[in-house]
């Protein structure tokens, strides 16, 4: 078995873990920016998120390539093998233990990232609804007490002043 492939897998998983640490930190900063409607900071965070997402995608491609190479080197490893099956095929107990720890930490970090993302989506949607409400108020829009054919609110506008948005 090619020990360098296993070491490469450990290295990439370590880098992915660090990247998710950064994603969690960015998610927390984004949450604060959304709560305080700090658009300047939010813009910077979104740029950082885009770079980090690209980095994670690149690392995930590397992980896939390493797993493909491992499956070629070891016939018992299949492309669709479960992580637990892969751990049992590690060349040493130390590598197996490290893989298990990295996998456990990564699973926890991905779940935390998903929770932060979902919470931030709710905040962002609420902020957009508030902006929409205020724009409609400025523009003299009223919402009818019934829904239209598409299930959306029926909005009527009173022309208060001329402007081009």
N, C-alpha and C positions, 0 to 999 in steps of 0.2 A: 504494500500500500504506500502511496506517495505521501510522505509526511509533510512535504512543503505545501501540498494542496490543503491539508488539514490546518496548517498554520495560517495559510492565506484566508481560509474560511474564518478562523478565529479573529484575524486582524480585521477583516471586513465587518464581521458582526460587532466587533468593538467600536469601529467607526460609525456603524449604523446606530448603535446605542448612544454614542456621544451626539450624533445628529438629532436624535429624538430628545435628548436632554435640552439641546438648543431649541427644538420645536416647542417643548413645554415652556421654556422660559419666554419665547416669543409669544406663545399663546396667552401667557399671564400678562405680558406687557400690552398685548392687543386688547385684552379684557379691560385693563385700566384705561387705555386710550378710548375705547368705546364708551365706558361709563362716564368719562369726563368730556366726551365729544371733542377729543384732541385730534383734529383732522390732520394737522401737520405731522404729529408723531405717528398717527395711524398710517399715513402714506409711507413713511420710512419703514415701518414694521412690515407693511405689505411687500415692499421691495425686498426686504431681508427674507421674508417668507418665500418669495419666488426663488431666490437664490438657493435657499436651504432645501426647498422641494426638488430643485434640479440636482442638488448634491445627493439627496437621498435616493432619487431615481437612478442615478449613476451607480451608487453603491449597491442598490438592489440588483441592477444588471450584472455587476461584478459577482455578487453572491450567486446569482443564477448560473453564470458561466462556471464558477468554481464547482457548484453542485453538479453541473453537466459533466465537467471533467472528472469529478469523483465517481460519477455513475459509469463513466467509460473505463476508469481504472479499476473499479470494484463492481463486478457484475451483480452482486446482491443489492447494490444501491440502485434504486429506480428513480426516475424523475419525479414520480408522485409519492415517493417514500415519505412517511411521517417523520417528524423531527425525532421522536423517541427511537425509531428504528435506526436513524442515522447516528444517534448518540451511542447506541450499542456497538456500532462498527468502528468507533474511534480507535486509533492505534494504541492509545494509552489511557489509563484511568484519569490522569491529569487533564488530557484533552477532553475526555468525556465530561468530566466535572465542569470544566470551563465552558464547554458548549451548553450544558444544562443551565449554568448560571446566566450566561449571556442571553439564552433563549427566554428564560424566566423574566429577566430584567426588561428585555425588549418587549415582551408581551404586556407587561405592566405599563411601560412607557407609551406604547401604542394606544392602549386603552385610555390612559390619562390624556393623551393628545386628542383622541376622539371626543372625550368629554368636554375638553376645553373648546374644541372646534364647534361642537353643538351649542354650548352655552354662548359662545361669541356670535354664532349665527342668529340666535334669539335676540341678543342685544342689537345686532346690526339691523335686523328686521324691524325691531321696535323703534330704533332711531329713524329708519326710513319712513315708517308709518307716521312718526311725529312730524317729520319734514313735510310729508304729503299733506297731513292735516293742516299745517300752518300755511302751506302754499295754497291749498284750497280755500282757507279762511281769507287770505289776502285777495285771492281771485274771485271771491264771492260764490264759491261752489257750495251746494247743499246736497246731502245724500238723502235720497228717498227712503221711506221706511220699508220698501220691498226690494227684492232682488230681481235682476234681469234674467233673460233666458240662459245666459252662461253661468249663472250663479253668483255673479259679481254685483256689487252695489250699483244702483242707478244714480248717476251724478248729474245734476243740472248746474248750469253756470249763469250767474247774473253778471253782466258786464259792468264792472266798477270803473275801470280805467283802461286805456289802451297801452299795451306793452307787448313786446316780443320776447318770449322766453327762449 
